[in-house]
Amino acid sequence: MWKVIPEWRAALKKEIRRKAIHITGLSVPAGILIFGRLYTAAMIAVALLVALALEAGRLRGKISLPETREQEQNKVAGYVYYIIGSLLTVVLFQPMIAVASMLMLSLGDAVSGIVGSVLRDSNVRTGGERSVKPFPVVSAMFLACLAIGYFSSAVTHLSFPVYLAGAVGATVADSVALFFRNRSLDDNLTIPIFAGFMMSLATWLGSAI
C-alpha cells in the first residue's frame, strides 16, 4: 500500500515552488507557435549557454541557485537537462509534436512531481529499491499527459492515437528509472524525447497503414 510521508506538507510546498519554476518551460511551445521552430531553437541554445555558465559557477560553490534538489548539490541539476531536452525536442521533431511533447514535460511532469512529493518511494533515480514510481504517480502522469494531448489537439491537430502514444512515452520516461552506463537518465531530458519519438512513430505508422 502506498504511504504518505510524515512531512508531506513541507514536501508539497517545496515541490509546488519547484514546479512553478518548471512551468516556465511553457515558453517553448509558445515560442514555436508564435515565432517558429528556428527562432525558438536559437533562443533555447542561448538559454543553454547561460545555464551551463551558471551551473559551472554553482558546482564550484561560487553561486547558489534556489530550489535545487539535495541530490543535485554535487552534480548537474535538472534544469540543465530540461533545457537540453527542450532544444533536442524542437530540433528533432515536427513542430506540433514538439509542442505536445513540451506541454507533457512542463505540465505533466508538474502533476507527477506534486503527487509524488507526498508519497514514499517516489524518487526512483537515487539508487533505491524501487525502479518504478508508485501507481498513483504513474496514473497521474499518464492521465495528465492524455488530457494535455486532448486539449492541445485543438491547436496541434494531433489525432488520439498519436497523443496517446505520446502520453505512454512520457509516462515511461517519468515513472521508470532508466540508466545509461550506470548513470540515471534525468526525466527532464527523457520525457519530451520519449513523447516526441512515440508520437512520431505513431504518425508514421498511421500514414503507412
C-alpha positions as CSV (number, residue, x, y, z in Angstrom):
1,M,0.0,0.0,0.0
2,W,1.2,3.5,-0.8
3,K,2.2,5.6,2.2
4,V,2.2,9.3,2.6
5,I,5.4,10.7,4.1
6,P,5.2,12.3,7.6
7,E,6.5,15.7,6.4
8,W,4.2,15.8,3.4
9,R,3.0,19.4,3.9
10,A,6.6,20.8,3.7
11,A,7.5,18.5,0.8
12,L,4.3,19.5,-1.1
13,K,5.0,23.2,-0.6
14,K,8.6,22.8,-1.8
15,E,7.6,20.8,-4.8
16,I,5.0,23.3,-5.8
17,R,7.6,26.1,-5.7
18,R,9.9,24.0,-7.9
19,K,7.2,23.2,-10.4
20,A,6.3,26.8,-10.6
21,I,9.7,27.4,-12.0
22,H,9.4,24.2,-14.1
23,I,6.3,25.6,-15.8
24,T,8.3,28.4,-17.3
25,G,9.0,25.8,-19.9
26,L,5.7,26.7,-21.4
27,S,7.6,29.4,-23.2
28,V,9.0,26.7,-25.5
29,P,5.7,25.6,-27.1
30,A,4.5,29.2,-27.1
31,G,7.7,30.2,-28.9
32,I,7.2,27.5,-31.5
33,L,3.6,28.7,-32.2
34,I,4.4,32.4,-32.2
35,F,7.9,32.7,-33.6
36,G,8.5,29.4,-35.3
37,R,10.9,26.5,-34.9
38,L,14.2,28.1,-35.9
39,Y,13.9,31.2,-33.7
40,T,12.8,29.1,-30.7
41,A,15.7,26.7,-31.1
42,A,18.1,29.7,-31.2
43,M,16.7,31.2,-28.1
44,I,16.9,27.8,-26.3
45,A,20.5,27.5,-27.4
46,V,21.3,30.9,-25.8
47,A,19.5,29.9,-22.6
48,L,21.6,26.7,-22.5
49,L,24.8,28.6,-22.7
50,V,23.7,30.8,-19.9
51,A,22.6,27.8,-17.9
52,L,25.9,26.0,-18.4
53,A,27.8,29.1,-17.1
54,L,25.5,29.3,-14.1
55,E,25.9,25.6,-13.4
56,A,29.6,25.8,-13.6
57,G,29.6,28.5,-11.0
58,R,27.2,26.6,-8.8
59,L,29.2,23.4,-8.9
60,R,32.3,25.4,-7.9
61,G,30.5,26.9,-5.0
62,K,30.7,30.4,-6.3
63,I,26.9,30.9,-6.6
64,S,23.8,29.5,-5.1
65,L,20.6,28.7,-7.1
66,P,17.2,28.3,-5.5
67,E,15.1,25.1,-5.4
68,T,17.9,22.6,-6.5
69,R,17.3,19.2,-5.0
70,E,19.5,17.8,-2.3
71,Q,20.9,15.1,-4.6
72,E,21.8,17.7,-7.2
73,Q,24.3,19.5,-5.0
74,N,27.3,17.8,-6.5
75,K,26.1,17.0,-10.0
76,V,24.4,18.8,-12.9
77,A,21.0,20.0,-11.8
78,G,17.7,19.1,-13.6
79,Y,17.1,22.5,-15.1
80,V,20.1,22.0,-17.4
81,Y,18.7,18.7,-18.7
82,Y,15.3,20.4,-19.1
83,I,16.9,23.0,-21.5
84,I,18.9,20.3,-23.3
85,G,15.7,18.2,-23.7
86,S,13.8,21.2,-24.9
87,L,16.4,22.0,-27.6
88,L,16.6,18.4,-28.8
89,T,12.8,18.2,-29.0
90,V,12.5,21.4,-31.0
91,V,15.2,20.3,-33.4
92,L,14.3,16.6,-33.8
93,F,10.5,16.6,-34.1
94,Q,7.8,18.2,-36.2
95,P,6.7,21.5,-34.6
96,M,3.3,20.3,-33.4
97,I,4.7,17.1,-32.0
98,A,7.4,19.3,-30.2
99,V,4.6,21.5,-28.8
100,A,2.7,18.5,-27.4
101,S,5.9,16.9,-26.0
102,M,7.0,20.1,-24.2
103,L,3.5,20.5,-22.7
104,M,3.7,17.0,-21.4
105,L,7.1,17.9,-19.8
106,S,6.1,21.2,-18.3
107,L,2.6,20.3,-17.2
108,G,2.5,16.5,-17.0
109,D,5.8,16.3,-15.0
110,A,4.5,19.0,-12.7
111,V,1.4,16.9,-11.8
112,S,3.6,13.8,-11.4
113,G,6.1,15.7,-9.1
114,I,3.3,17.2,-6.9
115,V,1.6,13.8,-6.4
116,G,5.0,12.1,-5.9
117,S,6.2,14.6,-3.4
118,V,3.8,13.3,-0.7
119,L,4.3,9.6,-1.3
120,R,7.1,7.3,-0.1
121,D,9.5,5.7,-2.7
122,S,8.5,8.2,-5.4
123,N,12.1,9.1,-6.2
124,V,13.4,6.1,-8.2
125,R,16.5,7.7,-9.5
126,T,18.6,7.7,-6.4
127,G,19.6,4.0,-6.3
128,G,16.8,2.9,-4.0
129,E,15.0,-0.5,-4.1
130,R,12.2,0.7,-6.4
131,S,12.7,1.1,-10.2
132,V,9.1,2.3,-10.9
133,K,7.2,5.1,-9.2
134,P,4.1,4.2,-7.1
135,F,1.0,3.6,-9.1
136,P,-0.8,6.9,-8.1
137,V,2.2,8.8,-9.6
138,V,2.2,6.7,-12.7
139,S,-1.5,7.1,-13.3
140,A,-1.4,10.8,-12.5
141,M,1.3,11.3,-15.1
142,F,-0.5,9.3,-17.7
143,L,-3.9,10.9,-17.2
144,A,-2.4,14.4,-17.1
145,C,-0.5,13.8,-20.4
146,L,-3.5,12.3,-22.0
147,A,-5.6,15.3,-21.0
148,I,-2.8,17.6,-22.3
149,G,-2.8,15.8,-25.6
150,Y,-6.6,16.1,-25.9
151,F,-6.9,19.8,-25.0
152,S,-3.8,20.8,-27.1
153,S,-5.1,18.9,-30.1
154,A,-7.3,21.9,-30.9
155,V,-4.0,23.6,-31.8
156,T,-1.7,20.7,-32.7
157,H,-4.4,18.7,-34.6
158,L,-2.7,15.5,-33.5
159,S,-5.0,12.5,-33.5
160,F,-6.0,10.5,-30.5
161,P,-3.7,7.5,-31.3
162,V,-0.7,10.0,-31.7
163,Y,-1.1,11.8,-28.4
164,L,-2.0,8.6,-26.7
165,A,1.4,7.2,-27.8
166,G,3.0,10.4,-26.5
167,A,1.3,10.0,-23.1
168,V,2.7,6.5,-22.9
169,G,6.2,7.6,-23.8
170,A,6.2,10.5,-21.4
171,T,4.8,8.3,-18.6
172,V,7.5,5.6,-19.1
173,A,10.2,8.3,-19.1
174,D,8.9,9.8,-15.9
175,S,8.0,6.7,-14.0
176,V,10.7,4.2,-14.7
177,A,14.3,4.6,-13.6
178,L,16.3,4.5,-16.8
179,F,20.1,4.1,-16.8
180,F,22.9,4.6,-19.4
181,R,26.4,3.5,-18.5
182,N,25.3,3.1,-14.8
183,R,24.1,6.7,-14.7
184,S,20.5,7.6,-14.2
185,L,18.9,9.5,-17.0
186,D,17.2,12.7,-15.9
187,D,13.5,12.7,-16.8
188,N,13.6,16.4,-17.8
189,L,15.6,15.1,-20.7
190,T,13.8,11.8,-21.5
191,I,10.2,12.9,-21.1
192,P,10.0,15.1,-24.2
193,I,12.3,12.9,-26.2
194,F,10.3,9.7,-25.4
195,A,7.0,11.5,-26.0
196,G,8.2,13.0,-29.3
197,F,9.6,9.7,-30.5
198,M,6.4,7.8,-29.7
199,M,4.2,10.4,-31.4
200,S,6.5,10.5,-34.5
201,L,6.3,6.7,-34.6
202,A,2.5,6.7,-34.3
203,T,2.3,9.4,-37.0
204,W,4.4,7.3,-39.3
205,L,2.5,4.1,-38.7
206,G,-0.8,5.9,-39.2
207,S,0.4,7.2,-42.6
208,A,1.8,3.8,-43.6
209,I,-1.4,1.9,-42.9
